[in-house]
Amino acid sequence: MKVLLRRGSDQVLGATIVARHAGEMISEVTIAIVRKQDLKALSQVIHPYPTQAQAIKQAADEYYHKIFLNPAIQFLLKLAAKLS
């Protein structure tokens, strides 16, 4: 799965899904595009596990982990934990 975002934001502009049931999965992304939602909205949806549709949530979660758990933030979190 590949999700295309608006430059400088996490608004969903499009997606490509290669999977056995991709046609069933893409509708969730289509709703996000039409409603101008961001990846956070897709990340917050509860998906049944294990299913192929959970790949949508995993893609959104991975994006947020890269943004919010970059080395600088990880350092600050470790520092805060030590000071607590």
C-alpha contacts under 8 A as a table, 3 or more apart, distances in Angstrom:
res1	aa1	res2	aa2	distance
1	M	15	A	7.15
1	M	16	T	5.64
1	M	17	I	4.42
1	M	18	V	6.30
1	M	55	A	7.24
1	M	56	I	7.56
1	M	59	A	7.43
2	K	15	A	5.48
2	K	16	T	5.16
2	K	17	I	6.51
2	K	59	A	7.88
3	V	12	V	7.04
3	V	13	L	7.75
3	V	14	G	5.98
3	V	15	A	4.27
3	V	16	T	6.53
3	V	59	A	7.73
4	L	12	V	6.08
4	L	13	L	5.45
4	L	14	G	4.93
4	L	15	A	5.60
5	L	9	S	6.86
5	L	10	D	5.48
5	L	11	Q	5.38
5	L	12	V	4.73
5	L	13	L	5.26
5	L	14	G	7.08
6	R	9	S	5.54
6	R	10	D	6.25
6	R	11	Q	5.46
6	R	12	V	6.57
6	R	13	L	6.21
7	R	10	D	7.75
10	D	38	D	5.19
10	D	39	L	5.78
10	D	40	K	7.84
11	Q	33	I	7.89
11	Q	36	K	6.47
11	Q	37	Q	5.75
11	Q	38	D	4.03
11	Q	39	L	6.45
12	V	15	A	7.92
12	V	29	V	7.79
12	V	32	A	6.60
12	V	33	I	5.59
12	V	36	K	6.89
12	V	37	Q	6.39
12	V	38	D	5.41
12	V	39	L	6.44
13	L	33	I	5.72
14	G	29	V	7.45
14	G	30	T	7.64
14	G	33	I	6.82
15	A	26	I	7.68
15	A	29	V	7.06
17	I	22	A	5.64
17	I	25	M	7.84
17	I	26	I	7.03
18	V	22	A	6.01
19	A	22	A	4.95
19	A	52	Q	7.79
21	H	24	E	5.50
21	H	25	M	6.56
21	H	52	Q	7.55
22	A	25	M	4.98
22	A	26	I	6.02
23	G	26	I	5.55
23	G	27	S	7.24
24	E	27	S	6.25
25	M	28	E	6.11
25	M	29	V	7.53
25	M	52	Q	7.73
25	M	53	A	5.61
26	I	29	V	5.25
26	I	30	T	6.17
27	S	30	T	4.82
27	S	31	I	6.28
28	E	31	I	5.33
28	E	32	A	6.62
29	V	32	A	5.06
29	V	33	I	6.32
29	V	42	L	7.87
30	T	33	I	5.05
30	T	34	V	6.21
31	I	34	V	5.17
31	I	35	R	6.07
32	A	35	R	5.24
32	A	36	K	5.83
32	A	37	Q	4.84
32	A	38	D	7.00
32	A	41	A	7.82
32	A	42	L	7.49
33	I	36	K	4.99
33	I	37	Q	6.28
34	V	37	Q	7.80
37	Q	40	K	7.98
37	Q	41	A	6.35
38	D	41	A	5.63
38	D	42	L	7.10
39	L	42	L	5.07
39	L	43	S	6.05
39	L	60	A	5.34
40	K	43	S	4.90
40	K	44	Q	6.20
40	K	60	A	6.74
41	A	44	Q	5.30
41	A	45	V	6.73
42	L	45	V	5.47
42	L	56	I	7.04
42	L	57	K	6.06
42	L	60	A	6.53
43	S	46	I	7.97
43	S	56	I	7.60
43	S	57	K	4.78
43	S	58	Q	7.48
43	S	60	A	5.19
43	S	61	D	5.91
44	Q	57	K	7.63
45	V	57	K	7.29
47	H	51	T	7.90
47	H	53	A	6.84
47	H	54	Q	5.48
47	H	57	K	7.32
48	P	51	T	6.15
48	P	53	A	7.73
48	P	54	Q	6.80
49	Y	54	Q	6.64
50	P	54	Q	7.13
51	T	54	Q	5.68
51	T	55	A	7.93
52	Q	55	A	5.75
53	A	56	I	5.90
53	A	57	K	7.75
54	Q	57	K	5.25
54	Q	58	Q	6.25
55	A	58	Q	4.90
55	A	59	A	6.04
56	I	59	A	5.24
56	I	60	A	6.41
57	K	60	A	5.15
57	K	61	D	6.01
58	Q	61	D	5.01
58	Q	62	E	5.99
59	A	62	E	5.18
59	A	63	Y	6.35
60	A	63	Y	5.19
60	A	64	Y	6.48
61	D	64	Y	5.21
61	D	65	H	6.16
62	E	65	H	5.08
62	E	66	K	6.30
63	Y	66	K	5.31
63	Y	67	I	6.44
64	Y	67	I	5.05
64	Y	68	F	5.82
64	Y	69	L	7.75
65	H	68	F	5.33
65	H	69	L	5.17
65	H	70	N	7.68
66	K	69	L	5.55
66	K	70	N	5.90
67	I	70	N	5.96
68	F	73	I	6.71
69	L	72	A	7.84
69	L	73	I	5.71
69	L	74	Q	5.65
70	N	73	I	5.53
70	N	74	Q	6.15
71	P	74	Q	5.00
71	P	75	F	6.12
72	A	75	F	5.15
72	A	76	L	6.40
73	I	76	L	5.02
73	I	77	L	6.13
74	Q	77	L	5.09
74	Q	78	K	6.19
75	F	78	K	5.17
75	F	79	L	6.11
76	L	79	L	4.99
76	L	80	A	6.04
77	L	80	A	5.08
77	L	81	A	6.15
78	K	81	A	5.05
78	K	82	K	6.27
79	L	82	K	5.16
79	L	83	L	6.28
80	A	83	L	5.11
80	A	84	S	6.21
81	A	84	S	5.22
